[in-house]
Amino acid sequence: MKGIIDRFEGDLAVIETEERQIITIQRRMLPPGVCEGDAVYEEDGVYRIDMEETKHRKEEIKTLMNRLWK
């Protein structure tokens, strides 16, 4: 499963998956330091941050924002 951290609600993390489904998991299941907007993936019940995808998404959003304000 791959997805994006949409938000945190107390001890829960809300994730939007690639299939555009919303799932909720316990925040403690995520690695320390994970933030809203981070790309994550799950393998064998372990969640990890996809650093490359997170970086790519942040750069893409920055480019879109710069175009918007020009």
Gaussian input, Z-matrix of N, CA and C with variables (Angstrom, degrees):
# hf/3-21g

backbone

0 1
 N
 C     1     B1
 C     2     B2     1     A1
 N     3     B3     2     A2     1     D1
 C     4     B4     3     A3     2     D2
 C     5     B5     4     A4     3     D3
 N     6     B6     5     A5     4     D4
 C     7     B7     6     A6     5     D5
 C     8     B8     7     A7     6     D6
 N     9     B9     8     A8     7     D7
 C    10    B10     9     A9     8     D8
 C    11    B11    10    A10     9     D9
 N    12    B12    11    A11    10    D10
 C    13    B13    12    A12    11    D11
 C    14    B14    13    A13    12    D12
 N    15    B15    14    A14    13    D13
 C    16    B16    15    A15    14    D14
 C    17    B17    16    A16    15    D15
 N    18    B18    17    A17    16    D16
 C    19    B19    18    A18    17    D17
 C    20    B20    19    A19    18    D18
 N    21    B21    20    A20    19    D19
 C    22    B22    21    A21    20    D20
 C    23    B23    22    A22    21    D21
 N    24    B24    23    A23    22    D22
 C    25    B25    24    A24    23    D23
 C    26    B26    25    A25    24    D24
 N    27    B27    26    A26    25    D25
 C    28    B28    27    A27    26    D26
 C    29    B29    28    A28    27    D27
 N    30    B30    29    A29    28    D28
 C    31    B31    30    A30    29    D29
 C    32    B32    31    A31    30    D30
 N    33    B33    32    A32    31    D31
 C    34    B34    33    A33    32    D32
 C    35    B35    34    A34    33    D33
 N    36    B36    35    A35    34    D34
 C    37    B37    36    A36    35    D35
 C    38    B38    37    A37    36    D36
 N    39    B39    38    A38    37    D37
 C    40    B40    39    A39    38    D38
 C    41    B41    40    A40    39    D39
 N    42    B42    41    A41    40    D40
 C    43    B43    42    A42    41    D41
 C    44    B44    43    A43    42    D42
 N    45    B45    44    A44    43    D43
 C    46    B46    45    A45    44    D44
 C    47    B47    46    A46    45    D45
 N    48    B48    47    A47    46    D46
 C    49    B49    48    A48    47    D47
 C    50    B50    49    A49    48    D48
 N    51    B51    50    A50    49    D49
 C    52    B52    51    A51    50    D50
 C    53    B53    52    A52    51    D51
 N    54    B54    53    A53    52    D52
 C    55    B55    54    A54    53    D53
 C    56    B56    55    A55    54    D54
 N    57    B57    56    A56    55    D55
 C    58    B58    57    A57    56    D56
 C    59    B59    58    A58    57    D57
 N    60    B60    59    A59    58    D58
 C    61    B61    60    A60    59    D59
 C    62    B62    61    A61    60    D60
 N    63    B63    62    A62    61    D61
 C    64    B64    63    A63    62    D62
 C    65    B65    64    A64    63    D63
 N    66    B66    65    A65    64    D64
 C    67    B67    66    A66    65    D65
 C    68    B68    67    A67    66    D66
 N    69    B69    68    A68    67    D67
 C    70    B70    69    A69    68    D68
 C    71    B71    70    A70    69    D69
 N    72    B72    71    A71    70    D70
 C    73    B73    72    A72    71    D71
 C    74    B74    73    A73    72    D72
 N    75    B75    74    A74    73    D73
 C    76    B76    75    A75    74    D74
 C    77    B77    76    A76    75    D75
 N    78    B78    77    A77    76    D76
 C    79    B79    78    A78    77    D77
 C    80    B80    79    A79    78    D78
 N    81    B81    80    A80    79    D79
 C    82    B82    81    A81    80    D80
 C    83    B83    82    A82    81    D81
 N    84    B84    83    A83    82    D82
 C    85    B85    84    A84    83    D83
 C    86    B86    85    A85    84    D84
 N    87    B87    86    A86    85    D85
 C    88    B88    87    A87    86    D86
 C    89    B89    88    A88    87    D87
 N    90    B90    89    A89    88    D88
 C    91    B91    90    A90    89    D89
 C    92    B92    91    A91    90    D90
 N    93    B93    92    A92    91    D91
 C    94    B94    93    A93    92    D92
 C    95    B95    94    A94    93    D93
 N    96    B96    95    A95    94    D94
 C    97    B97    96    A96    95    D95
 C    98    B98    97    A97    96    D96
 N    99    B99    98    A98    97    D97
 C   100   B100    99    A99    98    D98
 C   101   B101   100   A100    99    D99
 N   102   B102   101   A101   100   D100
 C   103   B103   102   A102   101   D101
 C   104   B104   103   A103   102   D102
 N   105   B105   104   A104   103   D103
 C   106   B106   105   A105   104   D104
 C   107   B107   106   A106   105   D105
 N   108   B108   107   A107   106   D106
 C   109   B109   108   A108   107   D107
 C   110   B110   109   A109   108   D108
 N   111   B111   110   A110   109   D109
 C   112   B112   111   A111   110   D110
 C   113   B113   112   A112   111   D111
 N   114   B114   113   A113   112   D112
 C   115   B115   114   A114   113   D113
 C   116   B116   115   A115   114   D114
 N   117   B117   116   A116   115   D115
 C   118   B118   117   A117   116   D116
 C   119   B119   118   A118   117   D117
 N   120   B120   119   A119   118   D118
 C   121   B121   120   A120   119   D119
 C   122   B122   121   A121   120   D120
 N   123   B123   122   A122   121   D121
 C   124   B124   123   A123   122   D122
 C   125   B125   124   A124   123   D123
 N   126   B126   125   A125   124   D124
 C   127   B127   126   A126   125   D125
 C   128   B128   127   A127   126   D126
 N   129   B129   128   A128   127   D127
 C   130   B130   129   A129   128   D128
 C   131   B131   130   A130   129   D129
 N   132   B132   131   A131   130   D130
 C   133   B133   132   A132   131   D131
 C   134   B134   133   A133   132   D132
 N   135   B135   134   A134   133   D133
 C   136   B136   135   A135   134   D134
 C   137   B137   136   A136   135   D135
 N   138   B138   137   A137   136   D136
 C   139   B139   138   A138   137   D137
 C   140   B140   139   A139   138   D138
 N   141   B141   140   A140   139   D139
 C   142   B142   141   A141   140   D140
 C   143   B143   142   A142   141   D141
 N   144   B144   143   A143   142   D142
 C   145   B145   144   A144   143   D143
 C   146   B146   145   A145   144   D144
 N   147   B147   146   A146   145   D145
 C   148   B148   147   A147   146   D146
 C   149   B149   148   A148   147   D147
 N   150   B150   149   A149   148   D148
 C   151   B151   150   A150   149   D149
 C   152   B152   151   A151   150   D150
 N   153   B153   152   A152   151   D151
 C   154   B154   153   A153   152   D152
 C   155   B155   154   A154   153   D153
 N   156   B156   155   A155   154   D154
 C   157   B157   156   A156   155   D155
 C   158   B158   157   A157   156   D156
 N   159   B159   158   A158   157   D157
 C   160   B160   159   A159   158   D158
 C   161   B161   160   A160   159   D159
 N   162   B162   161   A161   160   D160
 C   163   B163   162   A162   161   D161
 C   164   B164   163   A163   162   D162
 N   165   B165   164   A164   163   D163
 C   166   B166   165   A165   164   D164
 C   167   B167   166   A166   165   D165
 N   168   B168   167   A167   166   D166
 C   169   B169   168   A168   167   D167
 C   170   B170   169   A169   168   D168
 N   171   B171   170   A170   169   D169
 C   172   B172   171   A171   170   D170
 C   173   B173   172   A172   171   D171
 N   174   B174   173   A173   172   D172
 C   175   B175   174   A174   173   D173
 C   176   B176   175   A175   174   D174
 N   177   B177   176   A176   175   D175
 C   178   B178   177   A177   176   D176
 C   179   B179   178   A178   177   D177
 N   180   B180   179   A179   178   D178
 C   181   B181   180   A180   179   D179
 C   182   B182   181   A181   180   D180
 N   183   B183   182   A182   181   D181
 C   184   B184   183   A183   182   D182
 C   185   B185   184   A184   183   D183
 N   186   B186   185   A185   184   D184
 C   187   B187   186   A186   185   D185
 C   188   B188   187   A187   186   D186
 N   189   B189   188   A188   187   D187
 C   190   B190   189   A189   188   D188
 C   191   B191   190   A190   189   D189
 N   192   B192   191   A191   190   D190
 C   193   B193   192   A192   191   D191
 C   194   B194   193   A193   192   D192
 N   195   B195   194   A194   193   D193
 C   196   B196   195   A195   194   D194
 C   197   B197   196   A196   195   D195
 N   198   B198   197   A197   196   D196
 C   199   B199   198   A198   197   D197
 C   200   B200   199   A199   198   D198
 N   201   B201   200   A200   199   D199
 C   202   B202   201   A201   200   D200
 C   203   B203   202   A202   201   D201
 N   204   B204   203   A203   202   D202
 C   205   B205   204   A204   203   D203
 C   206   B206   205   A205   204   D204
 N   207   B207   206   A206   205   D205
 C   208   B208   207   A207   206   D206
 C   209   B209   208   A208   207   D207

   B1=1.4350
   B2=1.5173
   B3=1.3236
   B4=1.4590
   B5=1.5138
   B6=1.3275
   B7=1.4458
   B8=1.5095
   B9=1.3267
   B10=1.4604
   B11=1.5276
   B12=1.3337
   B13=1.4538
   B14=1.5311
   B15=1.3151
   B16=1.4604
   B17=1.5213
   B18=1.3259
   B19=1.4564
   B20=1.5286
   B21=1.3168
   B22=1.4559
   B23=1.5220
   B24=1.3031
   B25=1.4600
   B26=1.5295
   B27=1.3221
   B28=1.4626
   B29=1.5135
   B30=1.3224
   B31=1.4634
   B32=1.5296
   B33=1.3264
   B34=1.4603
   B35=1.5230
   B36=1.3310
   B37=1.4578
   B38=1.5214
   B39=1.3290
   B40=1.4611
   B41=1.5275
   B42=1.3270
   B43=1.4608
   B44=1.5218
   B45=1.3549
   B46=1.4572
   B47=1.5225
   B48=1.3223
   B49=1.4615
   B50=1.5285
   B51=1.3136
   B52=1.4676
   B53=1.5239
   B54=1.3171
   B55=1.4624
   B56=1.5262
   B57=1.3430
   B58=1.4679
   B59=1.5246
   B60=1.3210
   B61=1.4502
   B62=1.5220
   B63=1.3028
   B64=1.4644
   B65=1.5199
   B66=1.3364
   B67=1.4614
   B68=1.5256
   B69=1.3072
   B70=1.4552
   B71=1.5188
   B72=1.3440
   B73=1.4599
   B74=1.5195
   B75=1.2993
   B76=1.4590
   B77=1.5323
   B78=1.3082
   B79=1.4655
   B80=1.5296
   B81=1.3210
   B82=1.4714
   B83=1.5291
   B84=1.3289
   B85=1.4614
   B86=1.5340
   B87=1.3287
   B88=1.4631
   B89=1.5218
   B90=1.3258
   B91=1.4637
   B92=1.5301
   B93=1.3224
   B94=1.4652
   B95=1.5314
   B96=1.3178
   B97=1.4608
   B98=1.5117
   B99=1.3296
   B100=1.4599
   B101=1.5252
   B102=1.3430
   B103=1.4657
   B104=1.5231
   B105=1.3247
   B106=1.4637
   B107=1.5233
   B108=1.3237
   B109=1.4608
   B110=1.5155
   B111=1.3320
   B112=1.4610
   B113=1.5284
   B114=1.3168
   B115=1.4568
   B116=1.5282
   B117=1.3126
   B118=1.4606
   B119=1.5256
   B120=1.3186
   B121=1.4625
   B122=1.5170
   B123=1.3114
   B124=1.4615
   B125=1.5220
   B126=1.3014
   B127=1.4704
   B128=1.5156
   B129=1.3013
   B130=1.4645
   B131=1.5305
   B132=1.3421
   B133=1.4498
   B134=1.5165
   B135=1.3398
   B136=1.4607
   B137=1.5317
   B138=1.3289
   B139=1.4667
   B140=1.5221
   B141=1.3293
   B142=1.4676
   B143=1.5219
   B144=1.3401
   B145=1.4660
   B146=1.5176
   B147=1.3213
   B148=1.4631
   B149=1.5250
   B150=1.3283
   B151=1.4639
   B152=1.5327
   B153=1.3254
   B154=1.4641
   B155=1.5273
   B156=1.3181
   B157=1.4640
   B158=1.5334
   B159=1.3154
   B160=1.4658
   B161=1.5287
   B162=1.3197
   B163=1.4658
   B164=1.5257
   B165=1.3205
   B166=1.4677
   B167=1.5328
   B168=1.3263
   B169=1.4673
   B170=1.5240
   B171=1.3205
   B172=1.4654
   B173=1.5182
   B174=1.3265
   B175=1.4636
   B176=1.5307
   B177=1.3190
   B178=1.4601
   B179=1.5307
   B180=1.3130
   B181=1.4662
   B182=1.5279
   B183=1.3222
   B184=1.4593
   B185=1.5269
   B186=1.3183
   B187=1.4642
   B188=1.5241
   B189=1.3271
   B190=1.4605
   B191=1.5273
   B192=1.3180
   B193=1.4636
   B194=1.5278
   B195=1.3235
   B196=1.4769
   B197=1.5176
   B198=1.3330
   B199=1.4676
   B200=1.5169
   B201=1.3119
   B202=1.4580
   B203=1.5175
   B204=1.3273
   B205=1.4460
   B206=1.5175
   B207=1.3181
   B208=1.4772
   B209=1.4952
   A1=108.86
   A2=115.77
   A3=122.18
   A4=107.97
   A5=115.73
   A6=119.24
   A7=112.32
   A8=114.23
   A9=123.01
   A10=108.25
   A11=116.52
   A12=120.03
   A13=107.62
   A14=116.20
   A15=120.98
   A16=110.68
   A17=116.18
   A18=120.07
   A19=109.88
   A20=113.47
   A21=121.06
   A22=108.20
   A23=115.40
   A24=122.26
   A25=107.00
   A26=115.49
   A27=120.10
   A28=110.87
   A29=116.58
   A30=121.71
   A31=112.84
   A32=117.12
   A33=121.18
   A34=111.47
   A35=115.75
   A36=122.87
   A37=107.55
   A38=115.58
   A39=121.68
   A40=107.15
   A41=115.83
   A42=122.15
   A43=109.13
   A44=116.04
   A45=120.69
   A46=107.18
   A47=116.65
   A48=121.46
   A49=110.83
   A50=115.38
   A51=121.37
   A52=111.75
   A53=115.95
   A54=121.26
   A55=111.62
   A56=116.11
   A57=122.98
   A58=113.36
   A59=116.25
   A60=121.01
   A61=108.24
   A62=116.09
   A63=121.75
   A64=107.85
   A65=115.83
   A66=120.23
   A67=108.33
   A68=115.78
   A69=122.50
   A70=108.12
   A71=115.37
   A72=120.63
   A73=108.83
   A74=116.22
   A75=121.08
   A76=108.60
   A77=116.59
   A78=121.58
   A79=111.37
   A80=117.02
   A81=120.94
   A82=112.61
   A83=117.36
   A84=120.85
   A85=111.77
   A86=116.45
   A87=121.70
   A88=110.57
   A89=117.08
   A90=119.35
   A91=111.17
   A92=117.54
   A93=120.70
   A94=110.33
   A95=115.49
   A96=120.20
   A97=115.42
   A98=118.06
   A99=120.01
   A100=109.18
   A101=116.68
   A102=122.44
   A103=110.62
   A104=114.89
   A105=119.72
   A106=108.10
   A107=116.42
   A108=121.46
   A109=113.86
   A110=118.24
   A111=120.68
   A112=110.61
   A113=115.25
   A114=121.09
   A115=107.83
   A116=116.06
   A117=121.04
   A118=109.14
   A119=114.79
   A120=120.31
   A121=108.51
   A122=114.22
   A123=120.91
   A124=108.61
   A125=114.70
   A126=121.85
   A127=107.83
   A128=115.79
   A129=121.49
   A130=112.29
   A131=116.59
   A132=121.18
   A133=115.39
   A134=117.75
   A135=121.72
   A136=108.38
   A137=115.59
   A138=121.18
   A139=109.80
   A140=114.74
   A141=121.56
   A142=108.84
   A143=115.75
   A144=120.86
   A145=108.00
   A146=116.82
   A147=122.26
   A148=106.26
   A149=116.20
   A150=121.72
   A151=111.92
   A152=117.21
   A153=120.50
   A154=111.05
   A155=117.25
   A156=121.34
   A157=110.59
   A158=117.30
   A159=120.91
   A160=109.99
   A161=117.25
   A162=121.52
   A163=110.19
   A164=116.82
   A165=121.61
   A166=110.72
   A167=117.21
   A168=121.39
   A169=111.50
   A170=117.52
   A171=120.56
   A172=111.05
   A173=117.54
   A174=121.07
   A175=110.32
   A176=116.93
   A177=121.41
   A178=111.12
   A179=116.67
   A180=121.08
   A181=110.26
   A182=117.30
   A183=120.94
   A184=110.70
   A185=117.30
   A186=121.78
   A187=110.53
   A188=117.57
   A189=121.21
   A190=111.14
   A191=116.89
   A192=120.30
   A193=111.45
   A194=116.22
   A195=119.34
   A196=111.20
   A197=117.19
   A198=120.78
   A199=111.17
   A200=116.49
   A201=122.24
   A202=111.13
   A203=117.56
   A204=121.55
   A205=113.61
   A206=118.79
   A207=121.19
   A208=110.82
   D1=134.35
   D2=174.30
   D3=-122.77
   D4=147.47
   D5=178.97
   D6=-168.96
   D7=-177.36
   D8=-179.25
   D9=-121.41
   D10=135.15
   D11=175.70
   D12=-69.47
   D13=113.51
   D14=-179.90
   D15=-81.85
   D16=-47.42
   D17=-178.38
   D18=-168.44
   D19=169.97
   D20=173.50
   D21=-115.36
   D22=138.92
   D23=176.48
   D24=-128.28
   D25=90.69
   D26=-176.30
   D27=63.84
   D28=-120.53
   D29=-179.35
   D30=-87.52
   D31=6.47
   D32=-177.97
   D33=-109.84
   D34=149.03
   D35=172.71
   D36=-115.36
   D37=132.39
   D38=178.59
   D39=-103.14
   D40=123.21
   D41=-175.34
   D42=-120.59
   D43=133.32
   D44=171.72
   D45=-97.60
   D46=121.43
   D47=-176.90
   D48=-82.21
   D49=169.29
   D50=176.48
   D51=-57.20
   D52=-29.65
   D53=-179.27
   D54=-84.80
   D55=9.12
   D56=179.65
   D57=66.70
   D58=25.09
   D59=173.98
   D60=-94.47
   D61=149.84
   D62=177.25
   D63=-103.20
   D64=124.78
   D65=175.58
   D66=-122.54
   D67=155.39
   D68=178.69
   D69=-124.47
   D70=130.06
   D71=177.94
   D72=-130.92
   D73=165.73
   D74=174.85
   D75=-67.89
   D76=132.59
   D77=-179.06
   D78=-57.50
   D79=-33.37
   D80=-178.37
   D81=-65.46
   D82=-14.41
   D83=178.83
   D84=-78.11
   D85=-13.27
   D86=-179.61
   D87=-91.79
   D88=156.28
   D89=178.80
   D90=-68.38
   D91=153.25
   D92=177.34
   D93=-58.97
   D94=143.44
   D95=176.23
   D96=87.81
   D97=-2.02
   D98=-179.92
   D99=-67.07
   D100=142.02
   D101=-176.47
   D102=-125.63
   D103=162.85
   D104=172.85
   D105=-58.68
   D106=137.49
   D107=-179.31
   D108=93.30
   D109=-12.90
   D110=179.21
   D111=-71.86
   D112=142.19
   D113=172.90
   D114=-83.56
   D115=135.32
   D116=179.67
   D117=-132.04
   D118=158.75
   D119=172.84
   D120=-140.43
   D121=156.43
   D122=-178.03
   D123=-122.81
   D124=131.17
   D125=175.09
   D126=-135.24
   D127=125.21
   D128=177.49
   D129=53.01
   D130=38.38
   D131=176.84
   D132=80.95
   D133=3.48
   D134=179.80
   D135=-111.51
   D136=127.17
   D137=178.97
   D138=-94.44
   D139=139.07
   D140=179.13
   D141=-135.56
   D142=153.98
   D143=175.10
   D144=-82.62
   D145=132.01
   D146=173.72
   D147=-90.00
   D148=90.51
   D149=-173.50
   D150=-60.70
   D151=-40.65
   D152=-178.54
   D153=-65.07
   D154=-45.83
   D155=179.78
   D156=-66.83
   D157=-39.16
   D158=177.95
   D159=-61.47
   D160=-45.77
   D161=179.09
   D162=-61.75
   D163=-45.72
   D164=-179.94
   D165=-59.15
   D166=-45.97
   D167=-179.26
   D168=-63.64
   D169=-41.30
   D170=-179.64
   D171=-66.19
   D172=-38.92
   D173=177.40
   D174=-66.02
   D175=-41.02
   D176=179.19
   D177=-63.62
   D178=-42.94
   D179=178.68
   D180=-65.19
   D181=-41.09
   D182=178.45
   D183=-61.24
   D184=-42.99
   D185=178.45
   D186=-61.86
   D187=-45.07
   D188=179.06
   D189=-62.33
   D190=-42.61
   D191=179.46
   D192=-64.34
   D193=-40.24
   D194=178.35
   D195=-63.21
   D196=-40.02
   D197=177.87
   D198=-65.25
   D199=-37.63
   D200=-178.33
   D201=-63.14
   D202=-38.79
   D203=-174.29
   D204=-94.02
   D205=6.25
   D206=177.14
   D207=-88.84

